[in-house]
């Protein structure tokens, strides 16, 4: 079994698909790392649901503005041309279909595109679905970054989700530590497969049928981060 991608490498791979000129919302967790790996010269506006349009790089220790944070409370900066709006306007932007793509974390994704990215049963967490419901149905596209299996080896890509749904039939693409997968009318289609991994090994870790795309390519990422 080849070494799976780590968190930064998964985020890097998703960032390569963000097109020039997009307005992109990044979810808390692995997705926010995508902004660190955007290809040089690509002009993108990152939107944070708490009301920042044009989130810049994380603030340096000597340049922190306490009131400038993203939805995950990270201390951030504002890119040239960026703006600050209130939460009501931010969600009007989301619900009005003005976000080109939202990249979210998830616990499970179903073969029909159903998304489960919250779990009220998690101890001390409670129901923390946050703005994900609005984002999943309001953005023009929903991508997911998540590990392919749970820590105890259970698949996260399933025929049907077992956890409470965030939104139905909303996910178009999934980036895992093992593959890049499109969600289509015909189910899961693997566009890229971790270099050195067999299709049979991927299928053994997937809880639904998965078919290789014509010309399925090896998934290769640069050396980044410090592991999973």
Biotite code that builds the C-alpha atoms (Angstrom):
import biotite.structure as struc

atoms = struc.array([
    struc.Atom([0.000, 0.000, 0.000], chain_id="A", res_id=1, res_name="UNK", atom_name="CA", element="C"),
    struc.Atom([1.607, 3.329, -1.014], chain_id="A", res_id=2, res_name="UNK", atom_name="CA", element="C"),
    struc.Atom([1.695, 6.218, 1.457], chain_id="A", res_id=3, res_name="UNK", atom_name="CA", element="C"),
    struc.Atom([-1.656, 8.082, 1.390], chain_id="A", res_id=4, res_name="UNK", atom_name="CA", element="C"),
    struc.Atom([-1.661, 11.830, 0.872], chain_id="A", res_id=5, res_name="UNK", atom_name="CA", element="C"),
    struc.Atom([-1.497, 13.982, 3.992], chain_id="A", res_id=6, res_name="UNK", atom_name="CA", element="C"),
    struc.Atom([-3.797, 16.910, 4.754], chain_id="A", res_id=7, res_name="UNK", atom_name="CA", element="C"),
    struc.Atom([-1.697, 19.514, 2.941], chain_id="A", res_id=8, res_name="UNK", atom_name="CA", element="C"),
    struc.Atom([-1.347, 17.286, -0.098], chain_id="A", res_id=9, res_name="UNK", atom_name="CA", element="C"),
    struc.Atom([-5.105, 16.723, -0.295], chain_id="A", res_id=10, res_name="UNK", atom_name="CA", element="C"),
    struc.Atom([-5.668, 20.475, -0.021], chain_id="A", res_id=11, res_name="UNK", atom_name="CA", element="C"),
    struc.Atom([-2.975, 21.097, -2.658], chain_id="A", res_id=12, res_name="UNK", atom_name="CA", element="C"),
    struc.Atom([-4.712, 18.756, -5.089], chain_id="A", res_id=13, res_name="UNK", atom_name="CA", element="C"),
    struc.Atom([-8.070, 20.469, -4.635], chain_id="A", res_id=14, res_name="UNK", atom_name="CA", element="C"),
    struc.Atom([-6.461, 23.892, -5.097], chain_id="A", res_id=15, res_name="UNK", atom_name="CA", element="C"),
    struc.Atom([-5.178, 22.923, -8.533], chain_id="A", res_id=16, res_name="UNK", atom_name="CA", element="C"),
    struc.Atom([-8.794, 22.723, -9.771], chain_id="A", res_id=17, res_name="UNK", atom_name="CA", element="C"),
    struc.Atom([-9.781, 26.205, -8.563], chain_id="A", res_id=18, res_name="UNK", atom_name="CA", element="C"),
    struc.Atom([-10.055, 28.290, -11.728], chain_id="A", res_id=19, res_name="UNK", atom_name="CA", element="C"),
    struc.Atom([-8.914, 31.857, -12.228], chain_id="A", res_id=20, res_name="UNK", atom_name="CA", element="C"),
    struc.Atom([-11.597, 34.392, -11.267], chain_id="A", res_id=21, res_name="UNK", atom_name="CA", element="C"),
    struc.Atom([-13.607, 32.075, -9.003], chain_id="A", res_id=22, res_name="UNK", atom_name="CA", element="C"),
    struc.Atom([-15.305, 33.095, -5.753], chain_id="A", res_id=23, res_name="UNK", atom_name="CA", element="C"),
    struc.Atom([-14.580, 30.197, -3.389], chain_id="A", res_id=24, res_name="UNK", atom_name="CA", element="C"),
    struc.Atom([-15.779, 29.347, 0.121], chain_id="A", res_id=25, res_name="UNK", atom_name="CA", element="C"),
    struc.Atom([-13.531, 27.078, 2.200], chain_id="A", res_id=26, res_name="UNK", atom_name="CA", element="C"),
    struc.Atom([-14.874, 24.983, 5.047], chain_id="A", res_id=27, res_name="UNK", atom_name="CA", element="C"),
    struc.Atom([-13.200, 24.586, 8.435], chain_id="A", res_id=28, res_name="UNK", atom_name="CA", element="C"),
    struc.Atom([-10.485, 21.923, 8.675], chain_id="A", res_id=29, res_name="UNK", atom_name="CA", element="C"),
    struc.Atom([-8.571, 20.577, 5.700], chain_id="A", res_id=30, res_name="UNK", atom_name="CA", element="C"),
    struc.Atom([-10.407, 22.786, 3.150], chain_id="A", res_id=31, res_name="UNK", atom_name="CA", element="C"),
    struc.Atom([-8.986, 26.063, 4.533], chain_id="A", res_id=32, res_name="UNK", atom_name="CA", element="C"),
    struc.Atom([-5.503, 24.766, 3.681], chain_id="A", res_id=33, res_name="UNK", atom_name="CA", element="C"),
    struc.Atom([-6.366, 24.983, -0.024], chain_id="A", res_id=34, res_name="UNK", atom_name="CA", element="C"),
    struc.Atom([-5.781, 28.743, 0.025], chain_id="A", res_id=35, res_name="UNK", atom_name="CA", element="C"),
    struc.Atom([-2.121, 28.076, 0.896], chain_id="A", res_id=36, res_name="UNK", atom_name="CA", element="C"),
    struc.Atom([-1.622, 26.001, -2.244], chain_id="A", res_id=37, res_name="UNK", atom_name="CA", element="C"),
    struc.Atom([-3.288, 28.022, -4.987], chain_id="A", res_id=38, res_name="UNK", atom_name="CA", element="C"),
    struc.Atom([-1.091, 28.051, -8.116], chain_id="A", res_id=39, res_name="UNK", atom_name="CA", element="C"),
    struc.Atom([0.954, 31.241, -8.473], chain_id="A", res_id=40, res_name="UNK", atom_name="CA", element="C"),
    struc.Atom([-0.731, 33.976, -10.488], chain_id="A", res_id=41, res_name="UNK", atom_name="CA", element="C"),
    struc.Atom([-4.241, 32.578, -10.145], chain_id="A", res_id=42, res_name="UNK", atom_name="CA", element="C"),
    struc.Atom([-6.646, 35.357, -9.118], chain_id="A", res_id=43, res_name="UNK", atom_name="CA", element="C"),
    struc.Atom([-9.274, 33.985, -6.734], chain_id="A", res_id=44, res_name="UNK", atom_name="CA", element="C"),
    struc.Atom([-11.544, 35.581, -4.115], chain_id="A", res_id=45, res_name="UNK", atom_name="CA", element="C"),
    struc.Atom([-11.891, 33.420, -1.021], chain_id="A", res_id=46, res_name="UNK", atom_name="CA", element="C"),
    struc.Atom([-15.122, 34.152, 0.854], chain_id="A", res_id=47, res_name="UNK", atom_name="CA", element="C"),
    struc.Atom([-15.626, 33.443, 4.551], chain_id="A", res_id=48, res_name="UNK", atom_name="CA", element="C"),
    struc.Atom([-19.217, 33.009, 5.694], chain_id="A", res_id=49, res_name="UNK", atom_name="CA", element="C"),
    struc.Atom([-18.766, 35.389, 8.647], chain_id="A", res_id=50, res_name="UNK", atom_name="CA", element="C"),
    struc.Atom([-18.503, 38.245, 6.131], chain_id="A", res_id=51, res_name="UNK", atom_name="CA", element="C"),
    struc.Atom([-15.048, 38.455, 4.534], chain_id="A", res_id=52, res_name="UNK", atom_name="CA", element="C"),
    struc.Atom([-14.880, 38.602, 0.736], chain_id="A", res_id=53, res_name="UNK", atom_name="CA", element="C"),
    struc.Atom([-11.261, 38.328, -0.314], chain_id="A", res_id=54, res_name="UNK", atom_name="CA", element="C"),
    struc.Atom([-9.599, 36.443, 2.533], chain_id="A", res_id=55, res_name="UNK", atom_name="CA", element="C"),
    struc.Atom([-5.853, 36.875, 2.230], chain_id="A", res_id=56, res_name="UNK", atom_name="CA", element="C"),
    struc.Atom([-3.014, 34.793, 3.709], chain_id="A", res_id=57, res_name="UNK", atom_name="CA", element="C"),
    struc.Atom([-2.925, 34.014, 7.405], chain_id="A", res_id=58, res_name="UNK", atom_name="CA", element="C"),
    struc.Atom([-1.733, 37.009, 9.407], chain_id="A", res_id=59, res_name="UNK", atom_name="CA", element="C"),
    struc.Atom([1.898, 37.104, 10.521], chain_id="A", res_id=60, res_name="UNK", atom_name="CA", element="C"),
    struc.Atom([2.404, 37.257, 14.310], chain_id="A", res_id=61, res_name="UNK", atom_name="CA", element="C"),
    struc.Atom([3.338, 40.941, 14.101], chain_id="A", res_id=62, res_name="UNK", atom_name="CA", element="C"),
    struc.Atom([0.468, 41.803, 11.772], chain_id="A", res_id=63, res_name="UNK", atom_name="CA", element="C"),
    struc.Atom([-2.561, 40.363, 13.538], chain_id="A", res_id=64, res_name="UNK", atom_name="CA", element="C"),
    struc.Atom([-5.750, 42.406, 13.493], chain_id="A", res_id=65, res_name="UNK", atom_name="CA", element="C"),
    struc.Atom([-7.877, 40.862, 16.290], chain_id="A", res_id=66, res_name="UNK", atom_name="CA", element="C"),
    struc.Atom([-11.183, 41.649, 14.561], chain_id="A", res_id=67, res_name="UNK", atom_name="CA", element="C"),
    struc.Atom([-10.154, 40.166, 11.196], chain_id="A", res_id=68, res_name="UNK", atom_name="CA", element="C"),
    struc.Atom([-10.845, 36.444, 11.422], chain_id="A", res_id=69, res_name="UNK", atom_name="CA", element="C"),
    struc.Atom([-12.378, 33.813, 9.186], chain_id="A", res_id=70, res_name="UNK", atom_name="CA", element="C"),
    struc.Atom([-15.260, 31.476, 10.043], chain_id="A", res_id=71, res_name="UNK", atom_name="CA", element="C"),
    struc.Atom([-12.850, 29.172, 11.867], chain_id="A", res_id=72, res_name="UNK", atom_name="CA", element="C"),
    struc.Atom([-11.487, 32.082, 13.966], chain_id="A", res_id=73, res_name="UNK", atom_name="CA", element="C"),
    struc.Atom([-8.115, 32.021, 12.181], chain_id="A", res_id=74, res_name="UNK", atom_name="CA", element="C"),
    struc.Atom([-6.371, 35.397, 12.167], chain_id="A", res_id=75, res_name="UNK", atom_name="CA", element="C"),
    struc.Atom([-6.301, 36.343, 8.482], chain_id="A", res_id=76, res_name="UNK", atom_name="CA", element="C"),
    struc.Atom([-5.540, 39.264, 6.200], chain_id="A", res_id=77, res_name="UNK", atom_name="CA", element="C"),
    struc.Atom([-7.578, 40.975, 3.489], chain_id="A", res_id=78, res_name="UNK", atom_name="CA", element="C"),
    struc.Atom([-6.395, 40.763, -0.115], chain_id="A", res_id=79, res_name="UNK", atom_name="CA", element="C"),
    struc.Atom([-6.351, 43.861, -2.365], chain_id="A", res_id=80, res_name="UNK", atom_name="CA", element="C"),
    struc.Atom([-9.925, 44.524, -3.466], chain_id="A", res_id=81, res_name="UNK", atom_name="CA", element="C"),
    struc.Atom([-11.350, 42.587, -0.543], chain_id="A", res_id=82, res_name="UNK", atom_name="CA", element="C"),
    struc.Atom([-14.278, 43.786, 1.547], chain_id="A", res_id=83, res_name="UNK", atom_name="CA", element="C"),
    struc.Atom([-16.055, 43.228, 4.857], chain_id="A", res_id=84, res_name="UNK", atom_name="CA", element="C"),
    struc.Atom([-19.816, 42.690, 5.030], chain_id="A", res_id=85, res_name="UNK", atom_name="CA", element="C"),
    struc.Atom([-22.168, 41.572, 7.773], chain_id="A", res_id=86, res_name="UNK", atom_name="CA", element="C"),
    struc.Atom([-23.297, 37.977, 8.216], chain_id="A", res_id=87, res_name="UNK", atom_name="CA", element="C"),
    struc.Atom([-26.742, 38.620, 6.739], chain_id="A", res_id=88, res_name="UNK", atom_name="CA", element="C"),
    struc.Atom([-25.243, 39.928, 3.483], chain_id="A", res_id=89, res_name="UNK", atom_name="CA", element="C"),
    struc.Atom([-22.742, 37.077, 3.474], chain_id="A", res_id=90, res_name="UNK", atom_name="CA", element="C"),
    struc.Atom([-25.516, 34.487, 3.593], chain_id="A", res_id=91, res_name="UNK", atom_name="CA", element="C"),
    struc.Atom([-27.522, 36.418, 1.006], chain_id="A", res_id=92, res_name="UNK", atom_name="CA", element="C"),
    struc.Atom([-24.464, 36.014, -1.216], chain_id="A", res_id=93, res_name="UNK", atom_name="CA", element="C"),
    struc.Atom([-24.329, 32.279, -0.479], chain_id="A", res_id=94, res_name="UNK", atom_name="CA", element="C"),
    struc.Atom([-28.062, 31.659, -0.869], chain_id="A", res_id=95, res_name="UNK", atom_name="CA", element="C"),
    struc.Atom([-28.205, 33.851, -3.966], chain_id="A", res_id=96, res_name="UNK", atom_name="CA", element="C"),
    struc.Atom([-25.892, 31.537, -5.902], chain_id="A", res_id=97, res_name="UNK", atom_name="CA", element="C"),
    struc.Atom([-22.885, 33.891, -6.022], chain_id="A", res_id=98, res_name="UNK", atom_name="CA", element="C"),
    struc.Atom([-20.328, 31.340, -4.740], chain_id="A", res_id=99, res_name="UNK", atom_name="CA", element="C"),
    struc.Atom([-18.709, 29.434, -7.603], chain_id="A", res_id=100, res_name="UNK", atom_name="CA", element="C"),
    struc.Atom([-17.532, 26.531, -5.446], chain_id="A", res_id=101, res_name="UNK", atom_name="CA", element="C"),
    struc.Atom([-17.569, 25.614, -1.782], chain_id="A", res_id=102, res_name="UNK", atom_name="CA", element="C"),
    struc.Atom([-15.005, 23.106, -0.532], chain_id="A", res_id=103, res_name="UNK", atom_name="CA", element="C"),
    struc.Atom([-16.204, 21.330, 2.604], chain_id="A", res_id=104, res_name="UNK", atom_name="CA", element="C"),
    struc.Atom([-15.041, 18.602, 4.919], chain_id="A", res_id=105, res_name="UNK", atom_name="CA", element="C"),
    struc.Atom([-17.274, 15.575, 5.404], chain_id="A", res_id=106, res_name="UNK", atom_name="CA", element="C"),
    struc.Atom([-17.859, 12.426, 7.390], chain_id="A", res_id=107, res_name="UNK", atom_name="CA", element="C"),
    struc.Atom([-19.642, 10.641, 4.511], chain_id="A", res_id=108, res_name="UNK", atom_name="CA", element="C"),
    struc.Atom([-20.582, 11.143, 0.862], chain_id="A", res_id=109, res_name="UNK", atom_name="CA", element="C"),
    struc.Atom([-23.118, 8.931, -0.911], chain_id="A", res_id=110, res_name="UNK", atom_name="CA", element="C"),
    struc.Atom([-22.950, 7.697, -4.490], chain_id="A", res_id=111, res_name="UNK", atom_name="CA", element="C"),
    struc.Atom([-25.817, 10.021, -5.440], chain_id="A", res_id=112, res_name="UNK", atom_name="CA", element="C"),
    struc.Atom([-24.022, 13.088, -4.012], chain_id="A", res_id=113, res_name="UNK", atom_name="CA", element="C"),
    struc.Atom([-25.706, 13.238, -0.594], chain_id="A", res_id=114, res_name="UNK", atom_name="CA", element="C"),
    struc.Atom([-23.471, 14.941, 2.002], chain_id="A", res_id=115, res_name="UNK", atom_name="CA", element="C"),
    struc.Atom([-23.124, 14.232, 5.725], chain_id="A", res_id=116, res_name="UNK", atom_name="CA", element="C"),
    struc.Atom([-20.625, 16.580, 7.356], chain_id="A", res_id=117, res_name="UNK", atom_name="CA", element="C"),
    struc.Atom([-21.941, 16.874, 10.899], chain_id="A", res_id=118, res_name="UNK", atom_name="CA", element="C"),
    struc.Atom([-22.851, 14.461, 13.661], chain_id="A", res_id=119, res_name="UNK", atom_name="CA", element="C"),
    struc.Atom([-24.821, 15.430, 16.743], chain_id="A", res_id=120, res_name="UNK", atom_name="CA", element="C"),
    struc.Atom([-23.588, 12.243, 18.411], chain_id="A", res_id=121, res_name="UNK", atom_name="CA", element="C"),
    struc.Atom([-19.965, 13.421, 18.610], chain_id="A", res_id=122, res_name="UNK", atom_name="CA", element="C"),
    struc.Atom([-19.232, 13.908, 22.372], chain_id="A", res_id=123, res_name="UNK", atom_name="CA", element="C"),
    struc.Atom([-18.993, 17.537, 23.554], chain_id="A", res_id=124, res_name="UNK", atom_name="CA", element="C"),
    struc.Atom([-19.670, 18.871, 20.056], chain_id="A", res_id=125, res_name="UNK", atom_name="CA", element="C"),
    struc.Atom([-23.414, 18.841, 19.552], chain_id="A", res_id=126, res_name="UNK", atom_name="CA", element="C"),
    struc.Atom([-25.060, 19.679, 16.220], chain_id="A", res_id=127, res_name="UNK", atom_name="CA", element="C"),
    struc.Atom([-22.506, 21.963, 14.558], chain_id="A", res_id=128, res_name="UNK", atom_name="CA", element="C"),
    struc.Atom([-23.700, 21.953, 10.974], chain_id="A", res_id=129, res_name="UNK", atom_name="CA", element="C"),
    struc.Atom([-23.145, 25.737, 10.831], chain_id="A", res_id=130, res_name="UNK", atom_name="CA", element="C"),
    struc.Atom([-23.423, 27.298, 7.388], chain_id="A", res_id=131, res_name="UNK", atom_name="CA", element="C"),
    struc.Atom([-22.736, 24.064, 5.520], chain_id="A", res_id=132, res_name="UNK", atom_name="CA", element="C"),
    struc.Atom([-26.415, 23.481, 4.702], chain_id="A", res_id=133, res_name="UNK", atom_name="CA", element="C"),
    struc.Atom([-26.654, 26.871, 2.985], chain_id="A", res_id=134, res_name="UNK", atom_name="CA", element="C"),
    struc.Atom([-23.322, 26.442, 1.219], chain_id="A", res_id=135, res_name="UNK", atom_name="CA", element="C"),
    struc.Atom([-24.065, 22.936, -0.050], chain_id="A", res_id=136, res_name="UNK", atom_name="CA", element="C"),
    struc.Atom([-27.291, 24.032, -1.741], chain_id="A", res_id=137, res_name="UNK", atom_name="CA", element="C"),
    struc.Atom([-26.383, 27.644, -2.565], chain_id="A", res_id=138, res_name="UNK", atom_name="CA", element="C"),
    struc.Atom([-22.958, 27.290, -4.189], chain_id="A", res_id=139, res_name="UNK", atom_name="CA", element="C"),
    struc.Atom([-22.762, 26.489, -7.880], chain_id="A", res_id=140, res_name="UNK", atom_name="CA", element="C"),
    struc.Atom([-20.545, 23.484, -7.066], chain_id="A", res_id=141, res_name="UNK", atom_name="CA", element="C"),
    struc.Atom([-19.747, 21.550, -3.894], chain_id="A", res_id=142, res_name="UNK", atom_name="CA", element="C"),
    struc.Atom([-16.426, 19.741, -3.520], chain_id="A", res_id=143, res_name="UNK", atom_name="CA", element="C"),
    struc.Atom([-15.391, 17.661, -0.522], chain_id="A", res_id=144, res_name="UNK", atom_name="CA", element="C"),
    struc.Atom([-11.976, 16.965, 0.995], chain_id="A", res_id=145, res_name="UNK", atom_name="CA", element="C"),
    struc.Atom([-11.862, 14.043, 3.414], chain_id="A", res_id=146, res_name="UNK", atom_name="CA", element="C"),
    struc.Atom([-9.882, 10.925, 4.230], chain_id="A", res_id=147, res_name="UNK", atom_name="CA", element="C"),
    struc.Atom([-11.091, 7.918, 2.265], chain_id="A", res_id=148, res_name="UNK", atom_name="CA", element="C"),
    struc.Atom([-11.780, 5.834, 5.388], chain_id="A", res_id=149, res_name="UNK", atom_name="CA", element="C"),
    struc.Atom([-12.300, 6.381, 9.093], chain_id="A", res_id=150, res_name="UNK", atom_name="CA", element="C"),
    struc.Atom([-9.475, 5.760, 11.536], chain_id="A", res_id=151, res_name="UNK", atom_name="CA", element="C"),
    struc.Atom([-10.760, 2.238, 12.083], chain_id="A", res_id=152, res_name="UNK", atom_name="CA", element="C"),
    struc.Atom([-10.886, 1.542, 8.349], chain_id="A", res_id=153, res_name="UNK", atom_name="CA", element="C"),
    struc.Atom([-14.590, 2.003, 7.609], chain_id="A", res_id=154, res_name="UNK", atom_name="CA", element="C"),
    struc.Atom([-15.386, 3.610, 4.227], chain_id="A", res_id=155, res_name="UNK", atom_name="CA", element="C"),
    struc.Atom([-16.631, 7.191, 4.034], chain_id="A", res_id=156, res_name="UNK", atom_name="CA", element="C"),
    struc.Atom([-17.765, 6.863, 0.403], chain_id="A", res_id=157, res_name="UNK", atom_name="CA", element="C"),
    struc.Atom([-20.997, 4.910, 0.651], chain_id="A", res_id=158, res_name="UNK", atom_name="CA", element="C"),
    struc.Atom([-23.999, 3.768, -1.324], chain_id="A", res_id=159, res_name="UNK", atom_name="CA", element="C"),
    struc.Atom([-26.117, 5.749, 1.168], chain_id="A", res_id=160, res_name="UNK", atom_name="CA", element="C"),
    struc.Atom([-25.061, 7.938, 4.095], chain_id="A", res_id=161, res_name="UNK", atom_name="CA", element="C"),
    struc.Atom([-25.644, 6.577, 7.587], chain_id="A", res_id=162, res_name="UNK", atom_name="CA", element="C"),
    struc.Atom([-25.288, 9.946, 9.359], chain_id="A", res_id=163, res_name="UNK", atom_name="CA", element="C"),
    struc.Atom([-27.738, 12.885, 9.329], chain_id="A", res_id=164, res_name="UNK", atom_name="CA", element="C"),
    struc.Atom([-27.648, 14.616, 5.958], chain_id="A", res_id=165, res_name="UNK", atom_name="CA", element="C"),
    struc.Atom([-26.357, 18.131, 5.458], chain_id="A", res_id=166, res_name="UNK", atom_name="CA", element="C"),
    struc.Atom([-27.825, 18.342, 1.946], chain_id="A", res_id=167, res_name="UNK", atom_name="CA", element="C"),
    struc.Atom([-29.003, 15.946, -0.752], chain_id="A", res_id=168, res_name="UNK", atom_name="CA", element="C"),
    struc.Atom([-27.427, 15.324, -4.173], chain_id="A", res_id=169, res_name="UNK", atom_name="CA", element="C"),
    struc.Atom([-25.067, 18.293, -3.838], chain_id="A", res_id=170, res_name="UNK", atom_name="CA", element="C"),
    struc.Atom([-21.513, 16.905, -4.117], chain_id="A", res_id=171, res_name="UNK", atom_name="CA", element="C"),
    struc.Atom([-19.835, 16.894, -7.523], chain_id="A", res_id=172, res_name="UNK", atom_name="CA", element="C"),
    struc.Atom([-16.259, 15.991, -6.598], chain_id="A", res_id=173, res_name="UNK", atom_name="CA", element="C"),
    struc.Atom([-14.374, 14.372, -3.710], chain_id="A", res_id=174, res_name="UNK", atom_name="CA", element="C"),
    struc.Atom([-10.667, 14.637, -2.939], chain_id="A", res_id=175, res_name="UNK", atom_name="CA", element="C"),
    struc.Atom([-9.387, 11.919, -0.592], chain_id="A", res_id=176, res_name="UNK", atom_name="CA", element="C"),
    struc.Atom([-5.970, 10.721, 0.487], chain_id="A", res_id=177, res_name="UNK", atom_name="CA", element="C"),
    struc.Atom([-6.304, 7.918, -2.078], chain_id="A", res_id=178, res_name="UNK", atom_name="CA", element="C"),
    struc.Atom([-8.134, 9.336, -5.103], chain_id="A", res_id=179, res_name="UNK", atom_name="CA", element="C"),
    struc.Atom([-9.893, 12.162, -6.909], chain_id="A", res_id=180, res_name="UNK", atom_name="CA", element="C"),
    struc.Atom([-13.482, 11.084, -7.519], chain_id="A", res_id=181, res_name="UNK", atom_name="CA", element="C"),
    struc.Atom([-16.357, 12.606, -9.447], chain_id="A", res_id=182, res_name="UNK", atom_name="CA", element="C"),
    struc.Atom([-19.934, 11.998, -8.333], chain_id="A", res_id=183, res_name="UNK", atom_name="CA", element="C"),
    struc.Atom([-22.036, 11.364, -11.439], chain_id="A", res_id=184, res_name="UNK", atom_name="CA", element="C"),
    struc.Atom([-25.437, 10.019, -12.435], chain_id="A", res_id=185, res_name="UNK", atom_name="CA", element="C"),
    struc.Atom([-23.639, 6.676, -12.762], chain_id="A", res_id=186, res_name="UNK", atom_name="CA", element="C"),
    struc.Atom([-22.116, 6.841, -9.277], chain_id="A", res_id=187, res_name="UNK", atom_name="CA", element="C"),
    struc.Atom([-18.490, 7.302, -8.239], chain_id="A", res_id=188, res_name="UNK", atom_name="CA", element="C"),
    struc.Atom([-15.949, 7.749, -11.051], chain_id="A", res_id=189, res_name="UNK", atom_name="CA", element="C"),
    struc.Atom([-12.245, 7.747, -10.125], chain_id="A", res_id=190, res_name="UNK", atom_name="CA", element="C"),
    struc.Atom([-10.402, 10.418, -12.122], chain_id="A", res_id=191, res_name="UNK", atom_name="CA", element="C"),
    struc.Atom([-7.066, 9.944, -10.336], chain_id="A", res_id=192, res_name="UNK", atom_name="CA", element="C"),
    struc.Atom([-5.796, 7.063, -8.221], chain_id="A", res_id=193, res_name="UNK", atom_name="CA", element="C"),
    struc.Atom([-2.898, 7.222, -5.753], chain_id="A", res_id=194, res_name="UNK", atom_name="CA", element="C"),
    struc.Atom([0.273, 6.291, -7.624], chain_id="A", res_id=195, res_name="UNK", atom_name="CA", element="C"),
    struc.Atom([1.102, 2.647, -6.946], chain_id="A", res_id=196, res_name="UNK", atom_name="CA", element="C"),
    struc.Atom([-2.378, 1.712, -5.701], chain_id="A", res_id=197, res_name="UNK", atom_name="CA", element="C"),
    struc.Atom([-4.546, -0.793, -7.527], chain_id="A", res_id=198, res_name="UNK", atom_name="CA", element="C"),
    struc.Atom([-8.187, -0.258, -8.408], chain_id="A", res_id=199, res_name="UNK", atom_name="CA", element="C"),
    struc.Atom([-9.003, -3.393, -6.406], chain_id="A", res_id=200, res_name="UNK", atom_name="CA", element="C"),
    struc.Atom([-7.390, -1.889, -3.300], chain_id="A", res_id=201, res_name="UNK", atom_name="CA", element="C"),
    struc.Atom([-9.416, 1.306, -3.754], chain_id="A", res_id=202, res_name="UNK", atom_name="CA", element="C"),
    struc.Atom([-12.633, -0.659, -4.180], chain_id="A", res_id=203, res_name="UNK", atom_name="CA", element="C"),
    struc.Atom([-11.891, -2.577, -0.970], chain_id="A", res_id=204, res_name="UNK", atom_name="CA", element="C"),
    struc.Atom([-11.859, 0.753, 0.880], chain_id="A", res_id=205, res_name="UNK", atom_name="CA", element="C"),
    struc.Atom([-15.005, 2.148, -0.757], chain_id="A", res_id=206, res_name="UNK", atom_name="CA", element="C"),
    struc.Atom([-18.538, 1.348, 0.385], chain_id="A", res_id=207, res_name="UNK", atom_name="CA", element="C"),
    struc.Atom([-20.114, 1.668, -3.066], chain_id="A", res_id=208, res_name="UNK", atom_name="CA", element="C"),
    struc.Atom([-19.278, 0.790, -6.654], chain_id="A", res_id=209, res_name="UNK", atom_name="CA", element="C"),
    struc.Atom([-16.475, 2.911, -8.099], chain_id="A", res_id=210, res_name="UNK", atom_name="CA", element="C"),
    struc.Atom([-15.465, 2.945, -11.763], chain_id="A", res_id=211, res_name="UNK", atom_name="CA", element="C"),
    struc.Atom([-12.243, 4.312, -13.264], chain_id="A", res_id=212, res_name="UNK", atom_name="CA", element="C"),
    struc.Atom([-12.658, 7.188, -15.694], chain_id="A", res_id=213, res_name="UNK", atom_name="CA", element="C"),
    struc.Atom([-11.284, 6.721, -19.213], chain_id="A", res_id=214, res_name="UNK", atom_name="CA", element="C"),
    struc.Atom([-7.669, 7.788, -18.946], chain_id="A", res_id=215, res_name="UNK", atom_name="CA", element="C"),
    struc.Atom([-7.661, 7.617, -15.127], chain_id="A", res_id=216, res_name="UNK", atom_name="CA", element="C"),
    struc.Atom([-4.331, 9.174, -14.080], chain_id="A", res_id=217, res_name="UNK", atom_name="CA", element="C"),
    struc.Atom([-1.969, 8.580, -11.147], chain_id="A", res_id=218, res_name="UNK", atom_name="CA", element="C"),
    struc.Atom([-2.551, 10.900, -8.189], chain_id="A", res_id=219, res_name="UNK", atom_name="CA", element="C"),
    struc.Atom([0.781, 12.484, -7.328], chain_id="A", res_id=220, res_name="UNK", atom_name="CA", element="C"),
    struc.Atom([1.396, 15.455, -5.012], chain_id="A", res_id=221, res_name="UNK", atom_name="CA", element="C"),
    struc.Atom([4.537, 17.331, -4.009], chain_id="A", res_id=222, res_name="UNK", atom_name="CA", element="C"),
    struc.Atom([6.126, 16.767, -0.607], chain_id="A", res_id=223, res_name="UNK", atom_name="CA", element="C"),
    struc.Atom([4.139, 18.988, 1.753], chain_id="A", res_id=224, res_name="UNK", atom_name="CA", element="C"),
    struc.Atom([3.282, 19.136, 5.424], chain_id="A", res_id=225, res_name="UNK", atom_name="CA", element="C"),
    struc.Atom([4.286, 16.677, 8.114], chain_id="A", res_id=226, res_name="UNK", atom_name="CA", element="C"),
    struc.Atom([1.944, 13.759, 7.544], chain_id="A", res_id=227, res_name="UNK", atom_name="CA", element="C"),
    struc.Atom([-1.750, 13.103, 7.973], chain_id="A", res_id=228, res_name="UNK", atom_name="CA", element="C"),
])
